[in-house]
Amino acid sequence: MAKSPEIEHPSKAFGWAARDTSGLLSPFNFSRRATGEKDVTFKVLFCGICHSDLHMVKNEWGSSIYPLIPGHEFVGVVTEVGSKVQKFKVGDKVGVGCMVGACHSCDNCDNNLENYCPKMILTYGAKYYDGTITYGGYSNTMVSDEHFVVRIPDNLPLDASAPLLCAGITKQGPLRFYGLDRPGMHVGVVGLGGLGHVAVKFAKAMRVKVTVISTSPNKKKEALEHLGADSFLVSKDQDQMQAAQGTMDGIIDTVSAQHPLLPLIGLLKTQGKLVMVGAPEKPLELPVFPLLMGRKLLGGSCFGGMKETQEMIDFAAKHNITADIEVIPIDYVNTAMERLLKAYVVYRFVIDIGNTLKSSN
């Protein structure tokens, strides 16, 4: 018989968890494993709220395991390290992103692509090596193999850097992999939310020309004046979309809702690339003929391996890239989820775990 989450490991922990598909989060006592010889244990101080968390607490992707503690972009300060840990020491600023395990022996792992390992273990809602369920960053403490821990440079604020562990790598990775990071290229960013605003910042740091593509005309001033985008397209305006036909080398599509792909494909130059990084709940319709006639590419990307995640954070530190955030207390988290569903946040909620998460014990 399986032990309860509160006693299955020796170290007591506390967080907020969803118990069922209502997605409602509430206080939850559980436990973390003892610090192993290759483990890093850290006090969680801040955790970003990703749109994936909203899908997962409601089991909209059909893979959730309850009770579920979300959070896969969280940071804090190291409190203990195992005897064989080489990269970290007590007091270091660190974070954990979307995964906490992989096989370390497949081709993907050998090529620093642990995120595509068939045995990759997600940070929350997955089975760990020992058969227990992983719990995420809406919690007071974390234990992780040092391989999956990211060092946070001293010049990056912890609260505004937390979302980069998901939103940052999910944007910088495809820009580089698909060759859309060369100065002077023209890249479109679809959606100006938690992912989109970070995509604009990374692309501009790469000296790329950026056009934001949005259904909301009222986001134009924010895109151009605050984020530094070069131009703005209202995707519902047929005249604007027609005028921009065939002008973009690539497009990063961050939208997680249902939306048509045909207008976006039309914006691409010959041999242009449309890269999907949002995760809509239902399949999108794919018009193939426009791809054939322009030798255009439709691709995707899912966060990143540990090597490129550390490189992303270091790049962010060098160029002073952080997420635009609204810091909230933990007891506001359910309201935040409701607002996230309505896209009513600029641009990423971050939970102040260190100051507001208090155990009921």
C-alpha positions as CSV (number, residue, x, y, z in Angstrom):
1,M,0.0,0.0,0.0
2,A,1.4,3.4,-1.0
3,K,2.3,5.8,1.7
4,S,0.6,9.2,1.9
5,P,2.4,12.2,0.4
6,E,3.0,13.5,3.9
7,I,5.0,10.6,5.1
8,E,6.5,9.0,2.0
9,H,9.7,11.0,2.4
10,P,11.6,12.1,5.5
11,S,11.6,15.8,5.0
12,K,8.3,17.7,5.8
13,A,7.2,20.2,3.1
14,F,4.2,22.4,2.5
15,G,2.5,23.8,-0.6
16,W,-0.7,24.4,-2.3
17,A,-2.3,21.6,-4.4
18,A,-5.3,20.9,-6.6
19,R,-7.2,17.8,-5.5
20,D,-9.5,17.4,-8.6
21,T,-10.5,18.7,-12.0
22,S,-12.1,21.8,-10.4
23,G,-8.5,23.1,-10.3
24,L,-9.1,24.8,-7.0
25,L,-5.8,25.0,-5.0
26,S,-5.6,24.8,-1.3
27,P,-2.9,24.2,1.5
28,F,-1.3,20.8,1.3
29,N,1.2,19.0,3.6
30,F,3.6,16.6,1.9
31,S,7.2,15.6,2.0
32,R,10.4,15.8,0.1
33,R,13.2,13.2,-0.1
34,A,16.3,13.6,2.0
35,T,19.2,15.3,0.2
36,G,21.0,12.6,-1.8
37,E,24.7,12.7,-2.7
38,K,24.1,14.4,-6.0
39,D,21.1,16.5,-4.8
40,V,20.6,20.2,-4.2
41,T,18.0,21.3,-1.7
42,F,16.8,24.9,-1.8
43,K,14.3,27.1,-0.1
44,V,11.8,28.3,-2.7
45,L,11.3,32.1,-2.7
46,F,9.4,32.8,-5.9
47,C,7.4,30.7,-8.4
48,G,5.9,31.8,-11.7
49,I,2.5,30.8,-12.9
50,C,2.6,29.3,-16.4
51,H,-0.5,28.8,-18.6
52,S,0.5,25.1,-18.4
53,D,-0.3,25.1,-14.7
54,L,-3.9,26.2,-15.6
55,H,-4.3,23.3,-18.0
56,M,-2.8,20.8,-15.5
57,V,-4.8,21.7,-12.4
58,K,-7.9,21.1,-14.5
59,N,-6.6,18.0,-16.2
60,E,-7.3,19.6,-19.6
61,W,-4.5,17.5,-21.2
62,G,-5.7,14.3,-19.6
63,S,-2.4,13.5,-17.8
64,S,-2.8,15.1,-14.4
65,I,-2.2,13.1,-11.2
66,Y,-3.9,14.4,-8.0
67,P,-3.1,15.8,-5.6
68,L,-1.1,18.1,-7.9
69,I,1.3,20.9,-6.8
70,P,2.0,23.0,-9.9
71,G,5.0,25.2,-10.7
72,H,7.8,24.6,-13.1
73,E,9.6,28.0,-13.0
74,F,10.8,28.6,-9.5
75,V,13.9,30.0,-7.8
76,G,15.4,30.2,-4.3
77,V,18.5,29.8,-2.2
78,V,20.5,26.6,-1.6
79,T,20.2,25.3,1.9
80,E,22.0,21.9,1.5
81,V,24.0,20.0,-1.0
82,G,25.0,16.4,-1.4
83,S,28.5,15.1,-0.9
84,K,29.1,14.6,-4.6
85,V,27.6,17.9,-5.8
86,Q,30.2,19.9,-7.7
87,K,28.4,23.0,-9.2
88,F,26.6,24.5,-6.2
89,K,27.1,25.4,-2.6
90,V,24.9,26.6,0.3
91,G,23.8,30.2,-0.3
92,D,23.8,30.1,-4.2
93,K,20.8,31.5,-6.1
94,V,19.3,28.7,-8.1
95,G,16.2,27.6,-9.9
96,V,14.4,24.6,-11.4
97,G,12.4,24.6,-14.7
98,C,10.2,22.1,-16.4
99,M,12.0,18.8,-15.7
100,V,13.8,17.0,-12.9
101,G,14.9,13.7,-14.5
102,A,15.9,11.9,-17.7
103,C,17.6,8.6,-18.6
104,H,21.1,10.2,-19.3
105,S,21.9,7.5,-21.9
106,C,19.7,8.1,-25.0
107,D,20.7,10.1,-28.1
108,N,18.7,13.1,-26.9
109,C,20.4,13.1,-23.5
110,D,23.8,12.6,-25.1
111,N,23.1,15.7,-27.2
112,N,22.0,17.9,-24.3
113,L,18.3,17.5,-25.3
114,E,17.1,16.0,-22.1
115,N,13.7,17.7,-22.7
116,Y,13.1,15.2,-25.5
117,C,14.3,12.1,-23.7
118,P,11.6,9.4,-23.8
119,K,12.0,9.0,-20.1
120,M,12.1,12.7,-19.2
121,I,10.5,13.4,-15.8
122,L,8.4,16.5,-15.5
123,T,8.9,18.7,-12.4
124,Y,5.3,18.1,-11.3
125,G,2.6,15.6,-11.9
126,A,4.9,12.8,-13.0
127,K,6.4,9.6,-11.5
128,Y,10.0,9.9,-10.2
129,Y,12.6,7.1,-10.3
130,D,11.4,5.8,-7.0
131,G,7.8,5.7,-8.1
132,T,6.6,8.7,-6.1
133,I,4.9,11.7,-7.7
134,T,6.8,14.9,-8.4
135,Y,5.6,18.1,-6.8
136,G,6.3,21.6,-8.2
137,G,7.2,25.0,-7.0
138,Y,4.0,26.2,-5.3
139,S,5.8,24.9,-2.2
140,N,8.3,25.9,0.4
141,T,11.3,23.6,-0.5
142,M,12.7,21.7,-3.4
143,V,15.2,18.8,-3.7
144,S,16.6,18.1,-7.2
145,D,19.5,16.3,-8.8
146,E,22.1,19.0,-9.5
147,H,22.0,18.3,-13.2
148,F,18.5,19.8,-13.4
149,V,19.3,22.9,-11.3
150,V,20.1,26.2,-13.0
151,R,22.4,28.8,-11.5
152,I,20.8,32.3,-11.4
153,P,23.4,35.1,-12.0
154,D,23.7,37.6,-9.2
155,N,22.5,40.6,-11.3
156,L,19.1,39.0,-12.1
157,P,16.3,39.6,-9.6
158,L,14.9,36.3,-8.4
159,D,11.2,37.2,-8.8
160,A,11.5,38.5,-12.4
161,S,13.9,35.8,-13.5
162,A,11.7,32.8,-12.3
163,P,9.5,32.8,-15.4
164,L,12.5,32.6,-17.7
165,L,13.0,29.0,-16.6
166,C,9.9,28.2,-18.8
167,A,8.9,31.3,-20.8
168,G,12.6,32.2,-21.5
169,I,13.9,29.0,-22.7
170,T,10.7,28.2,-24.6
171,K,11.4,31.4,-26.7
172,Q,15.2,31.7,-26.9
173,G,15.6,28.0,-27.8
174,P,13.5,28.0,-31.0
175,L,14.9,31.4,-32.1
176,R,18.4,29.9,-32.1
177,F,17.5,26.4,-33.4
178,Y,15.5,27.6,-36.3
179,G,18.1,30.2,-37.3
180,L,15.9,33.2,-36.5
181,D,18.5,34.9,-34.3
182,R,20.6,36.6,-37.0
183,P,20.7,40.4,-36.8
184,G,18.4,42.1,-39.4
185,M,16.1,39.2,-39.8
186,H,12.3,39.9,-39.5
187,V,10.5,37.8,-36.9
188,G,6.8,37.9,-36.0
189,V,5.6,37.1,-32.4
190,V,2.0,36.0,-32.2
191,G,0.4,36.8,-28.9
192,L,1.6,39.4,-26.3
193,G,1.2,37.5,-23.1
194,G,3.5,35.7,-20.7
195,L,5.4,33.9,-23.5
196,G,5.1,36.6,-26.2
197,H,6.5,39.5,-24.2
198,V,9.6,37.4,-23.4
199,A,10.0,36.4,-27.0
200,V,10.1,40.1,-28.0
201,K,12.8,40.8,-25.4
202,F,15.0,37.9,-26.5
203,A,14.6,38.7,-30.2
204,K,15.4,42.4,-29.8
205,A,18.5,41.4,-27.8
206,M,19.6,39.3,-30.8
207,R,19.1,42.5,-32.9
208,V,16.2,41.0,-34.9
209,K,13.4,43.1,-36.3
210,V,10.3,42.2,-34.4
211,T,6.6,42.5,-35.4
212,V,4.0,41.7,-32.7
213,I,0.9,40.1,-34.1
214,S,-2.1,40.3,-31.8
215,T,-5.9,40.3,-31.9
216,S,-5.9,43.3,-29.4
217,P,-5.3,46.7,-30.9
218,N,-4.9,48.2,-27.4
219,K,-1.6,46.3,-27.0
220,K,0.1,48.3,-29.7
221,K,1.5,51.0,-27.5
222,E,2.8,48.5,-25.0
223,A,4.5,46.4,-27.7
224,L,6.1,49.4,-29.4
225,E,7.0,51.8,-26.6
226,H,7.6,49.5,-23.6
227,L,8.9,46.2,-25.2
228,G,10.6,47.8,-28.1
229,A,9.0,45.9,-31.0
230,D,9.5,47.5,-34.4
231,S,5.9,47.1,-35.7
232,F,2.5,45.8,-34.7
233,L,-0.2,43.9,-36.7
234,V,-3.8,43.5,-35.7
235,S,-4.5,40.0,-36.9
236,K,-8.2,40.7,-37.4
237,D,-7.4,43.6,-39.7
238,Q,-7.4,42.2,-43.2
239,D,-5.8,45.3,-44.7
240,Q,-2.9,45.2,-42.3
241,M,-2.4,41.4,-42.7
242,Q,-2.5,41.7,-46.5
243,A,0.1,44.5,-46.5
244,A,2.5,42.4,-44.5
245,Q,2.2,39.3,-46.7
246,G,5.5,37.6,-47.5
247,T,7.6,39.9,-45.2
248,M,8.8,37.7,-42.4
249,D,11.6,35.2,-42.1
250,G,9.9,33.5,-39.2
251,I,7.1,33.6,-36.7
252,I,7.1,32.4,-33.1
253,D,3.5,31.5,-32.3
254,T,2.9,31.7,-28.5
255,V,-0.9,31.4,-28.5
256,S,-2.5,28.5,-26.4
257,A,-6.0,29.1,-27.7
258,Q,-7.7,28.0,-30.9
259,H,-6.6,30.3,-33.8
260,P,-6.2,30.0,-37.6
261,L,-2.7,29.2,-39.0
262,L,-3.4,30.2,-42.6
263,P,-3.1,34.0,-42.1
264,L,0.2,33.5,-40.3
265,I,1.6,31.2,-43.0
266,G,0.8,34.0,-45.5
267,L,3.0,36.4,-43.6
268,L,6.1,34.3,-44.2
269,K,8.6,34.8,-47.0
270,T,9.5,31.9,-49.2
271,Q,11.2,29.3,-47.0
272,G,9.9,31.0,-43.9
273,K,9.3,29.2,-40.7
274,L,6.3,29.1,-38.4
275,V,7.3,27.8,-35.0
276,M,4.6,26.7,-32.5
277,V,5.4,27.1,-28.8
278,G,1.9,27.6,-27.4
279,A,-0.1,24.4,-26.6
280,P,-3.8,24.7,-27.6
281,E,-6.1,22.2,-25.9
282,K,-7.6,21.1,-29.2
283,P,-5.9,20.4,-32.6
284,L,-5.5,23.2,-35.0
285,E,-6.4,23.0,-38.7
286,L,-3.3,22.9,-40.9
287,P,-3.6,24.1,-44.5
288,V,-0.9,22.2,-46.4
289,F,-1.1,23.9,-49.8
290,P,0.4,27.2,-48.7
291,L,3.4,25.3,-47.2
292,L,4.0,23.5,-50.4
293,M,3.9,26.6,-52.6
294,G,6.4,28.6,-50.6
295,R,8.6,25.7,-49.2
296,K,7.5,27.0,-45.8
297,L,8.2,25.1,-42.6
298,L,5.9,24.5,-39.7
299,G,7.8,23.4,-36.6
300,G,7.6,23.3,-32.8
301,S,9.7,23.5,-29.7
302,C,9.2,22.4,-26.1
303,F,11.3,24.3,-23.5
304,G,15.0,23.2,-23.6
305,G,17.8,21.0,-22.4
306,M,19.8,21.9,-19.3
307,K,22.9,23.2,-21.2
308,E,20.8,25.6,-23.3
309,T,18.7,26.6,-20.3
310,Q,21.8,27.7,-18.4
311,E,23.0,29.5,-21.6
312,M,19.6,31.3,-21.8
313,I,19.8,32.5,-18.2
314,D,23.3,33.7,-18.8
315,F,22.3,35.5,-22.0
316,A,19.4,37.1,-20.1
317,A,21.8,38.3,-17.4
318,K,24.1,39.8,-20.0
319,H,21.3,41.7,-21.7
320,N,19.3,42.5,-18.6
321,I,16.3,40.5,-19.7
322,T,13.6,39.7,-17.2
323,A,9.9,39.0,-17.3
324,D,7.3,41.7,-16.6
325,I,5.6,40.4,-13.5
326,E,2.8,40.9,-11.0
327,V,3.9,39.5,-7.6
328,I,1.1,37.9,-5.6
329,P,0.7,36.2,-2.3
330,I,-0.1,32.5,-2.3
331,D,-3.6,32.9,-1.1
332,Y,-4.4,34.9,-4.3
333,V,-3.5,32.0,-6.5
334,N,-7.0,30.9,-7.4
335,T,-8.0,34.4,-8.4
336,A,-4.8,34.6,-10.4
337,M,-5.8,31.4,-12.3
338,E,-9.2,32.9,-13.1
339,R,-7.5,36.1,-14.4
340,L,-4.9,34.0,-16.4
341,L,-7.8,32.3,-18.1
342,K,-9.1,35.7,-19.2
343,A,-5.5,36.9,-20.1
344,Y,-5.9,39.6,-17.5
345,V,-2.2,39.8,-16.4
346,V,0.8,41.9,-17.5
347,Y,2.5,39.6,-18.2
348,R,3.3,36.8,-15.7
349,F,2.1,36.1,-12.2
350,V,4.8,35.3,-9.7
351,I,4.0,33.9,-6.3
352,D,6.0,35.3,-3.4
353,I,6.5,31.9,-1.8
354,G,9.2,33.0,0.7
355,N,7.0,35.7,2.4
356,T,3.5,34.4,2.0
357,L,3.5,30.6,2.1
358,K,3.0,29.6,5.7
359,S,2.5,26.0,6.9
360,S,-0.7,25.2,8.8
361,N,1.3,23.1,11.2
